[in-house]
């Protein structure tokens, strides 16, 4: 089996959350006196873990509220609207079709968010305790650290890991880890030109939905068997 593990990003790959999360962030910043449109927040902060996101906010706005304080405000606002964040269409059947592999998540989001959202969506059983967060790492995405950590914990060589990502930052992280990366462009935050951006970041393949991901995976494995 060429791919023993599939490592998923989370926001934008498992749950369609990036647009609403960044809209909430824009609203909070605007209320604090730093006018930010929802499209601006999406372009500037999408795909980053909170530490890197706050650092960029601080640099661009001069905000001195503090990372924890602003983070609490955003988390509270996001949690209040969490029920609006639905699973990516087709993710459940796709996970079920791949349960003969190790399935894991390597995200920039905190573990509590992964667990809470997976429980709400009824997807926890597919991943068990194979949830990994870059939140406490010295370096987040686009560095490969979180993906290499996940592979080590899974006991699978990077070459036998398939990464499914939605953002150029995460695509770059998976590619730098030496893994095959499929960019999944199925979430509500995807804009025109996103396919070119993920390809430039190192995506080996691009899919519009999980059906296409499955087709690409089957083709890759068929090609691998034919070359043996």
C-alpha positions as CSV (number, residue, x, y, z in Angstrom):
1,X,0.0,0.0,0.0
2,X,1.8,3.2,-1.2
3,X,-0.1,5.3,1.4
4,X,-0.3,3.8,4.9
5,X,-1.6,7.1,6.3
6,X,-3.7,10.1,5.3
7,X,-3.0,13.2,7.3
8,X,-5.7,15.9,7.1
9,X,-5.6,19.5,7.8
10,X,-8.8,20.4,9.7
11,X,-10.4,23.8,9.0
12,X,-11.3,23.9,5.4
13,X,-10.7,20.2,4.9
14,X,-12.8,18.4,7.5
15,X,-15.1,21.3,8.5
16,X,-16.1,24.4,6.4
17,X,-15.0,26.9,9.0
18,X,-12.4,29.2,7.5
19,X,-14.8,31.8,6.0
20,X,-16.9,32.2,9.2
21,X,-13.8,32.1,11.5
22,X,-12.1,34.9,9.6
23,X,-15.4,36.8,9.3
24,X,-15.7,36.7,13.1
25,X,-12.1,37.8,13.5
26,X,-12.7,40.8,11.2
27,X,-15.8,41.8,13.1
28,X,-13.9,41.6,16.5
29,X,-11.0,43.7,15.1
30,X,-13.4,46.2,13.7
31,X,-15.3,46.5,17.0
32,X,-11.9,47.1,18.7
33,X,-11.3,50.1,16.4
34,X,-9.2,48.4,13.7
35,X,-11.5,48.3,10.7
36,X,-11.0,45.0,8.8
37,X,-13.2,43.6,6.1
38,X,-14.0,39.9,6.1
39,X,-12.2,39.4,2.8
40,X,-9.1,41.2,4.2
41,X,-9.1,38.9,7.2
42,X,-9.4,35.8,5.0
43,X,-6.5,37.0,2.8
44,X,-4.2,37.9,5.7
45,X,-4.8,35.3,8.4
46,X,-6.4,32.2,6.9
47,X,-4.3,29.1,7.4
48,X,-2.1,30.4,10.2
49,X,-2.0,29.1,13.8
50,X,-3.1,31.7,16.4
51,X,0.4,32.7,17.5
52,X,1.4,33.6,14.0
53,X,-2.0,35.1,13.2
54,X,-1.7,37.4,16.3
55,X,1.8,38.4,15.4
56,X,0.7,39.5,12.0
57,X,-2.3,41.4,13.4
58,X,0.0,43.2,15.8
59,X,2.4,44.1,13.1
60,X,-0.3,45.3,10.7
61,X,-2.6,47.1,13.1
62,X,-0.4,48.1,16.1
63,X,-3.0,46.3,18.3
64,X,-1.6,45.8,21.9
65,X,-4.5,44.0,23.5
66,X,-2.5,40.8,24.0
67,X,-2.6,37.5,22.3
68,X,-4.6,35.7,25.0
69,X,-7.1,38.5,25.4
70,X,-7.8,38.8,21.7
71,X,-7.8,35.1,21.3
72,X,-10.5,34.7,24.0
73,X,-12.7,37.3,22.4
74,X,-12.4,35.5,19.0
75,X,-12.9,32.0,20.5
76,X,-16.0,33.2,22.3
77,X,-17.5,34.6,19.1
78,X,-16.5,31.6,17.0
79,X,-17.9,29.1,19.6
80,X,-21.2,31.0,19.6
81,X,-21.5,30.4,15.9
82,X,-19.9,26.9,15.7
83,X,-23.2,25.2,14.8
84,X,-23.1,27.1,11.5
85,X,-19.8,25.4,10.5
86,X,-20.7,22.2,8.7
87,X,-18.7,19.3,7.6
88,X,-17.1,19.5,4.2
89,X,-19.6,17.8,1.8
90,X,-18.6,14.2,1.3
91,X,-16.1,13.9,4.0
92,X,-18.0,11.3,6.0
93,X,-18.2,8.8,3.2
94,X,-14.6,9.5,2.1
95,X,-13.3,8.8,5.7
96,X,-15.4,5.6,5.8
97,X,-13.9,4.4,2.5
98,X,-10.4,5.0,3.8
99,X,-10.6,3.4,7.3
100,X,-8.2,0.6,6.2
101,X,-5.5,3.3,6.6
102,X,-4.3,5.4,9.6
103,X,-6.3,8.6,9.5
104,X,-4.9,11.6,11.4
105,X,-5.3,15.4,11.7
106,X,-2.3,17.8,11.7
107,X,-3.8,21.3,12.3
108,X,-2.8,24.8,13.3
109,X,-5.9,24.8,15.5
110,X,-5.9,23.9,19.2
111,X,-6.7,20.3,20.2
112,X,-9.8,21.4,22.1
113,X,-11.3,22.8,18.9
114,X,-10.5,19.6,16.9
115,X,-12.1,17.4,19.6
116,X,-15.1,19.6,20.1
117,X,-15.8,19.9,16.4
118,X,-15.3,16.3,15.5
119,X,-17.7,15.3,18.3
120,X,-20.3,17.7,17.0
121,X,-19.9,16.4,13.5
122,X,-19.9,12.8,14.5
123,X,-16.5,12.1,13.0
124,X,-14.4,11.5,16.1
125,X,-14.2,7.7,15.7
126,X,-12.3,8.0,12.4
127,X,-9.4,9.6,14.1
128,X,-9.4,8.4,17.7
129,X,-6.4,10.0,19.4
130,X,-4.5,10.8,16.2
131,X,-5.0,14.5,16.5
132,X,-1.9,16.8,16.3
133,X,-1.8,20.5,16.8
134,X,1.0,22.9,15.8
135,X,-0.3,25.4,18.4
136,X,2.5,24.7,20.8
137,X,5.3,24.2,18.3
138,X,8.2,26.7,17.9
139,X,7.3,26.8,14.2
140,X,3.9,26.5,12.6
141,X,3.0,25.9,9.0
142,X,4.5,26.5,6.4
143,X,7.3,24.7,8.2
144,X,7.0,20.9,8.0
145,X,7.3,20.3,11.8
146,X,3.7,19.3,12.5
147,X,3.5,16.9,9.6
148,X,6.8,15.3,10.5
149,X,5.7,15.0,14.1
150,X,2.4,13.4,13.0
151,X,4.3,10.9,10.8
152,X,6.7,10.0,13.6
153,X,3.8,9.4,16.1
154,X,2.0,7.3,13.5
155,X,5.1,5.3,12.8
156,X,4.8,5.9,9.1
157,X,7.6,7.2,6.8
158,X,6.7,10.6,5.2
159,X,6.9,9.0,1.7
160,X,4.0,6.8,2.7
161,X,1.8,9.7,4.0
162,X,-0.8,11.5,1.9
163,X,-1.6,15.0,3.0
164,X,-4.9,16.7,2.3
165,X,-4.7,20.5,2.6
166,X,-6.7,23.5,1.5
167,X,-4.3,26.5,2.0
168,X,-1.0,27.3,0.4
169,X,0.6,27.6,3.9
170,X,-0.4,24.0,4.7
171,X,0.4,22.7,1.3
172,X,3.9,24.1,1.6
173,X,4.3,22.4,5.0
174,X,3.2,19.0,3.7
175,X,5.4,19.2,0.6
176,X,8.4,20.3,2.8
177,X,7.8,17.2,4.9
178,X,8.3,15.0,1.8
179,X,4.7,13.9,1.6
180,X,2.4,13.7,-1.4
181,X,-0.1,16.6,-1.1
182,X,-3.6,16.9,-2.5
183,X,-5.1,20.4,-2.3
184,X,-8.8,20.1,-1.6
185,X,-10.7,23.2,-2.8
186,X,-14.2,22.4,-1.5
187,X,-14.7,24.9,1.3
188,X,-16.6,28.2,1.3
189,X,-13.4,30.4,1.6
190,X,-12.0,29.2,-1.8
191,X,-11.6,32.2,-4.2
192,X,-10.7,32.5,-7.9
193,X,-7.0,31.7,-8.4
194,X,-6.7,29.5,-5.4
195,X,-5.8,26.5,-7.5
196,X,-2.8,28.4,-8.9
197,X,-1.7,29.4,-5.4
198,X,-1.8,25.9,-4.0
199,X,0.1,24.5,-7.0
200,X,2.8,27.2,-6.6
201,X,3.0,26.2,-2.9
202,X,3.8,22.6,-3.9
203,X,0.5,20.7,-4.3
204,X,1.0,17.6,-6.4
205,X,-2.7,17.3,-7.2
206,X,-5.8,19.5,-6.9
207,X,-9.3,18.2,-6.2
208,X,-12.6,20.1,-6.1
209,X,-14.3,17.6,-3.8
210,X,-13.6,14.4,-1.9
211,X,-14.9,12.3,-4.8
212,X,-12.0,13.7,-6.8
213,X,-9.6,13.1,-3.9
214,X,-10.6,9.4,-4.0
215,X,-10.2,9.2,-7.7
216,X,-6.7,10.7,-7.5
217,X,-5.7,8.3,-4.7
218,X,-6.9,5.3,-6.6
219,X,-5.0,6.4,-9.6
220,X,-1.8,7.0,-7.6
221,X,-2.0,3.5,-6.0
222,X,-2.8,1.9,-9.4
223,X,0.3,3.5,-10.9
224,X,2.4,2.4,-7.9
225,X,1.3,-1.2,-8.3
226,X,1.9,-1.1,-12.0
227,X,5.5,0.1,-11.5
228,X,6.3,-2.7,-9.0
